[in-house]
Amino acid sequence: MTTAVEAPAVRARSVTRRYGDRTVLHELDLEIRRGEFVALIGKSGCGKTTLLRTLAGLDALDGGDLTVPPSSTVVFQEHRLLPWWKVWRNVAINLPRGTARARARSALEEVGLGDHAEAWPVTLSGGEAQRVALARALVREPELLLLDEPFAALDALTRIRMHGLVRNLIARHRPAVLLVTHDVDEAILLADRVLTMREGRIAADHRVSAAARTRGDAAFVTLRAELLAELGVVEQ
């Protein structure tokens, strides 16, 4: 008996992107399966954000083949909430009118902000605003969720809370996820796989074990050291 293998949600083959004379993505290959959480790390300028923008359809290809799901959404570092609309309306943007309010409120409940539905964005903390941005992204049940350093501007305690929330939300909704981050610890604690990008290519692909998600565990320490070394950082 042969078991059918589910096709990847994202498949990139020899993807190339150029800006003038500079090749930013150089014959890049990548696969992400449905429900898989992939983190992408790399030095500034290596092509991480360009890859995310390409997957989101915001940048065109100059070569190669790319397959992405028909439904995708992006959560940026800035929450990008519209200040003239209440919180629930920000979540409900482009939803069918008849169900928009109920779906928005349900999504806000899911991120712990059900009592903020009628609030204005200006009254929210940074962490609350990013939770609204997550609710807005997931209310559409995207098959691909792209996260562009969404926690970079948050304080340490808020980031820890957001990490737990995101893991729970992804397990519930099961989109394919690509997280772009400069934070190696964040990548290990959240992702199923951590990719290192260098000069427009995927240079390394690490699968994260359950043990590695525990700070202080030998598996965490070892993987962290490997990833930092790939980034050219050697801790004393």
C-alpha positions as CSV (number, residue, x, y, z in Angstrom):
1,M,0.0,0.0,0.0
2,T,1.4,3.4,-1.0
3,T,0.6,6.4,1.2
4,A,0.1,9.7,-0.7
5,V,2.6,12.4,0.4
6,E,1.0,15.8,0.9
7,A,2.4,18.4,-1.5
8,P,4.2,21.3,0.2
9,A,2.2,24.5,0.7
10,V,5.3,26.5,-0.5
11,R,7.7,25.2,-3.1
12,A,10.5,27.4,-4.5
13,R,12.8,26.1,-7.2
14,S,15.8,28.1,-8.4
15,V,14.0,31.3,-7.4
16,T,16.0,34.4,-8.5
17,R,15.4,38.1,-7.7
18,R,17.5,41.0,-8.9
19,Y,17.6,44.7,-8.1
20,G,19.6,46.2,-11.0
21,D,23.0,44.5,-11.1
22,R,22.6,42.9,-7.7
23,T,21.2,39.4,-7.3
24,V,19.4,39.3,-4.0
25,L,17.9,35.8,-4.3
26,H,20.2,33.4,-6.1
27,E,18.6,30.2,-7.4
28,L,17.0,29.6,-4.0
29,D,15.2,26.4,-3.1
30,L,12.6,26.1,-0.3
31,E,9.7,23.9,0.8
32,I,7.3,24.5,3.7
33,R,4.5,22.0,4.4
34,R,1.1,22.8,5.7
35,G,1.1,23.3,9.5
36,E,4.9,23.6,9.5
37,F,6.6,26.6,11.2
38,V,9.8,27.6,9.6
39,A,12.1,30.4,10.9
40,L,14.6,32.2,8.7
41,I,17.7,33.8,10.1
42,G,20.7,35.5,8.5
43,K,22.8,38.6,8.4
44,S,21.3,41.9,7.3
45,G,21.2,42.1,3.5
46,C,21.2,38.4,2.9
47,G,17.8,38.4,1.3
48,K,15.4,37.4,4.1
49,T,12.9,40.2,3.6
50,T,13.1,39.9,-0.2
51,L,12.2,36.2,0.1
52,L,9.2,37.0,2.3
53,R,8.0,39.7,0.0
54,T,8.4,37.3,-3.0
55,L,6.3,34.7,-1.2
56,A,3.7,37.3,-0.4
57,G,3.5,38.4,-4.1
58,L,4.9,41.8,-3.3
59,D,8.0,41.3,-5.4
60,A,8.2,39.6,-8.8
61,L,10.5,36.8,-9.8
62,D,13.3,37.2,-12.2
63,G,13.8,33.5,-12.6
64,G,12.8,30.1,-11.2
65,D,9.5,28.6,-10.2
66,L,7.4,29.4,-7.2
67,T,4.2,27.7,-5.9
68,V,2.4,29.3,-2.9
69,P,-1.2,28.9,-1.6
70,P,-3.9,31.1,-2.9
71,S,-4.6,32.6,0.5
72,S,-1.7,34.2,2.4
73,T,-1.3,37.1,4.8
74,V,1.6,39.0,6.3
75,V,2.2,40.3,9.9
76,F,4.8,43.1,9.9
77,Q,6.9,44.5,12.7
78,E,4.6,47.6,12.6
79,H,1.0,46.6,13.4
80,R,-0.4,48.8,10.7
81,L,-3.8,49.3,12.4
82,L,-6.0,52.0,11.0
83,P,-6.3,54.7,13.7
84,W,-9.7,55.9,12.5
85,W,-11.3,52.5,12.9
86,K,-12.1,50.7,16.1
87,V,-10.2,47.5,16.9
88,W,-12.9,45.1,15.6
89,R,-13.2,46.9,12.3
90,N,-9.4,46.6,11.8
91,V,-9.8,42.9,12.2
92,A,-12.8,42.7,10.0
93,I,-11.3,44.5,7.0
94,N,-12.5,42.9,3.7
95,L,-14.6,40.2,5.5
96,P,-18.1,39.6,4.2
97,R,-20.4,42.2,5.8
98,G,-22.9,39.8,7.2
99,T,-20.5,37.9,9.4
100,A,-17.6,40.4,9.7
101,R,-18.4,41.7,13.2
102,A,-19.0,38.2,14.7
103,R,-15.8,36.8,13.1
104,A,-13.7,39.7,14.2
105,R,-14.9,39.4,17.8
106,S,-14.2,35.7,17.8
107,A,-10.7,36.3,16.5
108,L,-10.1,38.9,19.2
109,E,-11.3,36.5,21.9
110,E,-8.8,34.0,20.6
111,V,-5.9,36.4,21.2
112,G,-7.3,37.5,24.6
113,L,-8.6,40.8,23.5
114,G,-12.4,40.2,23.3
115,D,-13.0,43.1,25.7
116,H,-11.0,45.5,23.4
117,A,-13.3,45.1,20.4
118,E,-14.7,48.6,20.7
119,A,-11.4,50.3,21.7
120,W,-9.4,52.6,19.4
121,P,-5.9,51.5,18.3
122,V,-4.3,54.5,20.0
123,T,-5.3,53.1,23.4
124,L,-3.5,49.7,22.9
125,S,-0.1,48.8,24.2
126,G,2.5,47.5,21.7
127,G,1.8,43.9,22.6
128,E,-2.0,44.4,22.3
129,A,-1.6,46.0,18.9
130,Q,0.4,43.1,17.6
131,R,-2.2,40.6,19.0
132,V,-4.8,42.5,17.0
133,A,-2.6,42.2,13.9
134,L,-2.4,38.5,14.5
135,A,-6.1,38.3,14.9
136,R,-6.6,40.2,11.6
137,A,-4.2,37.8,9.8
138,L,-5.7,34.5,11.2
139,V,-9.4,35.5,10.9
140,R,-9.1,34.8,7.2
141,E,-7.7,31.3,7.8
142,P,-4.7,31.8,5.5
143,E,-2.9,28.7,4.2
144,L,0.4,30.7,4.4
145,L,1.3,33.1,7.3
146,L,4.3,35.3,6.8
147,L,5.8,37.0,9.9
148,D,8.3,39.8,9.3
149,E,10.0,40.3,12.7
150,P,6.6,41.0,14.4
151,F,8.0,40.9,17.9
152,A,11.1,43.0,17.4
153,A,9.8,46.2,18.9
154,L,8.3,44.5,22.0
155,D,9.8,44.3,25.5
156,A,11.2,41.0,26.7
157,L,8.3,39.9,28.9
158,T,5.7,40.8,26.2
159,R,7.8,38.8,23.6
160,I,7.7,35.7,25.8
161,R,3.9,36.0,26.1
162,M,3.6,36.5,22.4
163,H,5.7,33.4,21.7
164,G,3.4,31.2,23.7
165,L,0.3,32.7,22.0
166,V,1.7,32.3,18.5
167,R,2.6,28.6,19.1
168,N,-1.0,27.9,20.3
169,L,-2.6,29.8,17.4
170,I,-0.5,28.1,14.8
171,A,-1.3,24.7,16.3
172,R,-5.0,25.5,16.1
173,H,-5.1,27.1,12.6
174,R,-2.3,25.0,11.0
175,P,-1.1,27.4,8.2
176,A,2.3,27.0,6.8
177,V,4.4,29.7,8.5
178,L,7.6,31.6,7.6
179,L,9.1,33.8,10.4
180,V,11.8,36.2,9.5
181,T,13.8,37.1,12.6
182,H,17.2,38.2,13.8
183,D,16.7,36.5,17.2
184,V,18.2,33.0,17.2
185,D,16.6,32.1,20.5
186,E,13.2,33.1,19.2
187,A,13.7,31.0,16.1
188,I,14.6,27.9,18.1
189,L,11.7,28.3,20.6
190,L,9.0,28.8,17.9
191,A,10.0,26.9,14.8
192,D,9.9,23.3,13.6
193,R,12.9,24.1,11.3
194,V,15.4,27.0,11.4
195,L,17.0,28.0,8.1
196,T,20.1,30.1,7.8
197,M,20.3,32.3,4.7
198,R,23.5,33.5,3.2
199,E,24.1,35.5,0.0
200,G,20.6,34.9,-1.4
201,R,20.5,31.1,-0.7
202,I,19.4,28.8,2.0
203,A,22.8,27.8,3.5
204,A,21.6,25.4,6.3
205,D,18.4,23.7,7.4
206,H,18.1,22.6,11.0
207,R,15.1,20.6,12.4
208,V,14.3,21.6,16.0
209,S,13.8,18.8,18.4
210,A,11.3,19.0,21.3
211,A,14.2,19.1,23.8
212,A,15.8,22.0,22.0
213,R,12.7,24.2,22.8
214,T,13.7,24.2,26.5
215,R,16.2,26.9,27.4
216,G,19.2,25.4,29.2
217,D,18.7,21.9,27.7
218,A,21.8,20.6,26.0
219,A,20.0,20.4,22.7
220,F,19.0,24.0,22.9
221,V,22.6,25.1,23.8
222,T,24.1,23.0,21.0
223,L,21.7,24.2,18.3
224,R,22.0,27.8,19.4
225,A,25.8,27.6,19.2
226,E,25.6,26.1,15.7
227,L,23.2,28.8,14.4
228,L,25.3,31.6,15.9
229,A,28.4,30.1,14.3
230,E,26.7,30.1,10.9
231,L,26.0,33.8,11.5
232,G,29.6,34.4,12.3
233,V,29.1,34.9,16.0
234,V,31.2,32.9,18.5
235,E,30.2,33.4,22.1
236,Q,33.0,33.3,24.8
